[in-house]
Structures are given as C-alpha cells and as structure tokens.
C-alpha cells in the first residue's frame, strides 16, 4: 500500500464548512510535500453540498467525490470511502472543522513515520479557541444511570472540585471528529459498525481495537471543531445519541438487555416528570461540549414527546 494520507470526509449538509475545511488542511500537506487525497461522500444532503463538492473537485485535483441518493450515516459512509482509499494512513475528518496546525503530524510523516498500531488525534478547540473535550472514558453502566437521571453533571462538578480529574488516555477513546489510523489496523476489526448510524461508533471501534494492544497519542496539532454542524443539536441527533449509547452498552455486555433498556425507560420517565412539573432541565447531551448547545430554549411538550419516542426506539433494539 502506498505511503500517504487518505483524508475521509462524510458530509451531510455541511456546504458552508467544506471549502475552509479542505483548504486549511491541504495547505500544510502541500507545504510539507506529503502525498494525500481527499475522499468526500455526500450523504444525500438537502443544502448546496452537492454543488459545492462538485465545484471543489473541479478546482482541486486531490478531491475524489462520491455522491449518494440516500443517507448512509456516518459509519457506513466512512466504511465506503475506506474501500476506495489509496494510501496506508486514514484520516477521519469532520466536515465542520478548520485546521490551525498540522506540523506535528507532518514532522512524523517526514521522519520516522506513524506507528501502525497507534490511533492519533490532536488538540480540538471551539470556535472561540477554548479547549473542546475530545478524550472520553469508556462507558460504565453506573455512569449511564447517573447521566439519564441527570445526576452525572452535578457529581462530576463536586468530584473535580475536590479531586483533580484523570486526563490520561489509557482507558478512554478519542472523539471521531479527527482520527488518524493505519488502514490495515482499521480493517482488521471490520471498520466502523454500521449499526451505529452516528454517535458512539468511535467508542465501539476503540473498544474492539483494545484487544490488539492499541496505542493512543494526542499530537500537538490543533483544529477547530464547530460541533453539531455549528448549530444546535437536532431531535434526530438527540435520539441517535441515546439510542446508540444503549446499543453500545448492550453490544459490549455492560448488563442484561432488559436491565439496560429499563435504565433508559425509567430515566426518561423521570425526565418527563420533571418537564411536566416545569422544572428546567438541560436535555442536550452536548450542553457541556459544544458552545452552541450550552443554552437552548425548547417547547416542553415537544421535548416530552422526543423523550418518549427515544425510549420506544431503545426498546426495539435487537442485536441478533
């Protein structure tokens, strides 16, 4: 397999981000004379993405565009592009990112090269250049219980006040907005599990790779990640976040299927009760990750129905 970078972008309604995303990343690679290609699949966007990707591919010979009439989701979209990748190193890059610095990655590529059993990420920043969390602990059932009952956030504040949080990466995974991985390593575990339409697919990937003595490294490079497409988390995103969290716990045997489904059922019933009592809750699972989601006004009845619909989807999970 050829030396170089295959930069993979799954796009859905990201027209406003695409050119800056590609230009900012490409500038560093050209300067350092690193071989690369961009593989971009459009997942049946409803904005001007198809037009934008077509125009960009005409202007930049490094772009290989692919267009789908259906939304394959994040996992399958990435897997499809990996099959087309020419180079030995894959970079999974969100469309809503902008690169500030790639010098660390470029230096490694031009010297000793990248370790084939290591997944790399970099420092992720918000639009205002504050740090965005991109290293997460593997899930535990108790943490999920605390999260769905809206207790986790308060307990973490108390914990971090008295005890310095452990920011090590040995028992955790990186956000999927920017991942650098050897193609053979990625394919050795079958790539992303396509049952995860989006959200938690990277955690599932890391958990499967851990059996191969996976190593992890955070480069000193920096990118901006606007997050949630630069806007507020949608109902569709909300449902997929919790649906795939439940799927992840069931798949990796964090408890019986009935136990995990019951946790979500009673947790969401508790949330609905709070909403009926007109007690304010921050329902976005990303209220502390993406700046755009730290405050959100919503229609109470709409959110009640959203919780009820999400629980019904979780009840119907079947991994067999």
C-alpha angles and dihedrals in degrees: 000000000000124000113248144076128290104197110202123201124180107198131199117165093333098128094128092056104040104085095047090044093054098038095049093051096041095053092067094046094050091048091051094042094237119160113240148152134200117224111192126181121189111214098210095290120196095209128067094288096117091053093045094048091048092052093046092050089054092052098040118047089196092072120091107190127203126186129201130194090210133049104250093184127237099290099048092039090057093044091053092053093046088061088058096045116120100193133070096237122065125201117194105204127180115231091230095066135101122198121232101171136006099164095116093053092044092049092053092048092051095046126028095351129226123309108250094219096049130091113210133200133166140221110297120209135191121239090269089052095251117137117276118205111248103155115079135181119243111262125266125193092238091054090051091051090051091047099049090046089050094241101110097078094054094045092049090054091053092045094049091048093059102026128039107242117244107244095182119132099213095100100030146065139237128248112263093233090092124015130157115199140156111258094228091050091051093049093045090077096037098263121258118352102248092209085078100077088189136327124054093025091114092051090052090049093051092047091054092046093052089079088065094061090259118200124206133202135181111213122212090242119114136217133173115235112195091193132211087033088300092294141077121305111265129226088252090054092046092053094046092049094058096033091056093042088059090044090052093051092048094045093051095043100245088155140330118306091246093049094052094046090048092052091057093042095054093037092055092043086056090052092049090052090054090050092049088051087052092243109155116242132178099231099178110101086211099052089119099037109051119041092220090062100050091095127025133164116212144173108260096216091048092053092047090056090046091056091047093049091048093053091051090053091050091051089057096054110128119176097180 
